Amino acid sequence: MRADTPASIWDHPSSRSDKDTVSLRETFHIEVLGPEAGEVQSRISVRVEGLAPAQERALRLFARARVPQRVGEPAEAVRVIDGAGREVFFRSRFDDLG
């Protein structure tokens, strides 16, 4: 290897950010579930930096889906599914929200 060649592409100065940190964003799928078995009232995908922000977003969507002014049946549960298809978070209307 030549002396002026970087050891890897990641060592190249143009590949570095200003902070020299890597932000790994993951894709999570949030499903708001209805009263019928397997009924998905709404589904969104979010790209966030971890499970905690995805959980917060899921709880906000769940709260909004349960307001009395909403048309249709109120949501029964919300779940978060990671990119591999595994359920990583679940909250139902019966769980303690406090």
Summary of the structure (lengths in Angstrom):
residues: 98
radius of gyration: 20.2
end to end distance: 60.1
largest distance: 68.6
contacts: 208
relative contact order: 0.19
helix: 21%
strand: 29%
